[in-house]
Amino acid sequence: MAITAQMVKELREVSGAGMMDAKKALTETGGDMQAAMDWLRTKGLAKAAKKSGRTAAEGLVAVAVDGGTAVAVEVNSETDFVARNADFQAMVGGIARAALTVDNVEALKKAPLEGKTVEEVVTEKVATIGENMMLRRMARVEGESVATYVHNAVVENMGKIGVIVALKGADNGIGRQIAMHVAATSPASLSEADLDPAVIEREKAVLSEQARASGKPEQVIEKMIQGRMAKFFEEVTLLNQKFVINPDTTVGQAAKEAGVEVVAFARLAVGEGIEREEEDFAAEVAKTAGR
């Protein structure tokens, strides 16, 4: 597979590695971006793997609550200007309320809203505002109590990041604090048991190769791997993370002390994971000038 300059640029952005190292990693792995990232990490040439998807779309995330149910929806637009349009915001709020009655985004598209389906409402809004829009994702959690948090809110319950948290037990304010923590740290899962096994195996493989590169005895290497995996789980699982409100305790411990148990959470960030084609402004100017 031919390694292009764009592939090298993308790997450099997500890994922090130098150009030649990024190119070598892609060459060694046949152009597989994830494998190249792991290769760089085993060589100590990349930053820690945890990273957010590249944000390349505008729009809003809205949250809504009904009793022990909380939902979050992401509706995308082409520009932030439209995201600040009152008509667009009203539509997103309506979609969030409609989401309380369904379990997934496909069902939400068919849910009733203003005498039509949600999908029809979005289509009509595209025609009215003149900009492409998309109902992209929804998340739903249920518990004895629920809490929400919206970061960078443009209006109540709507902004760039939305978090919903479900608890077992009566919330005394800890729910919102945990939701704020999730917004800040973006944990990969609730606990080690909920983490994707493929993620665990990939991380263990990288850490194992790093440890063996030290040349230490096998029994020492095994302890090194165990310790590093424990640190990994501490960093990426919500219940084991240091609580941003009080770093002397973990989120799980803070919840227990407050008399509750965190049973589920979801975090949606606008445009997360969507890639936008970047324009080369200089090339565009040169093209316009006829050069």
Stockholm file with secondary structure:
# STOCKHOLM 1.0

chainA/1-291         MAITAQMVKELREVSGAGMMDAKKALTETGGDMQAAMDWLRTKGLAKAAKKSGRTAAEGLVAVAVDGGTAVAVEVNSETDFVARNADFQAMVGGIARAALTVDNVEALKKAPLEGKTVEEVVTEKVATIGENMMLRRMARVEGESVATYVHNAVVENMGKIGVIVALKGADNGIGRQIAMHVAATSPASLSEADLDPAVIEREKAVLSEQARASGKPEQVIEKMIQGRMAKFFEEVTLLNQKFVINPDTTVGQAAKEAGVEVVAFARLAVGEGIEREEEDFAAEVAKTAGR
#=GR chainA/1-291 SS CCCCHHHHHHHHHHHCCCHHHHHHHHHHTTTCHHHHHHHHHHTTCSCCSCCCCCCCCEEEEEEEEETTEEEEEEEEESCHHHHTCHHHHHHHHHHHHHHTTCSSHHHHHHSEETTEEHHHHHHHHHHHHTSCEEEEEEEEEECSEEEEEEESCSBTTEESEEEEEEEESCCSSHHHHHHHHHHHHCCSBSSGGGSCHHHHHHHHHHHHHHHHTTTCCHHHHHHHHHHHHHHHHHHHBGGGSEETTEEEEEHHHHHHHTTCEEEEEEEEETTTTCCCCCCCHHHHHHHHTTC
#=GC SS_cons         CCCCHHHHHHHHHHHCCCHHHHHHHHHHTTTCHHHHHHHHHHTTCSCCSCCCCCCCCEEEEEEEEETTEEEEEEEEESCHHHHTCHHHHHHHHHHHHHHTTCSSHHHHHHSEETTEEHHHHHHHHHHHHTSCEEEEEEEEEECSEEEEEEESCSBTTEESEEEEEEEESCCSSHHHHHHHHHHHHCCSBSSGGGSCHHHHHHHHHHHHHHHHTTTCCHHHHHHHHHHHHHHHHHHHBGGGSEETTEEEEEHHHHHHHTTCEEEEEEEEETTTTCCCCCCCHHHHHHHHTTC
//
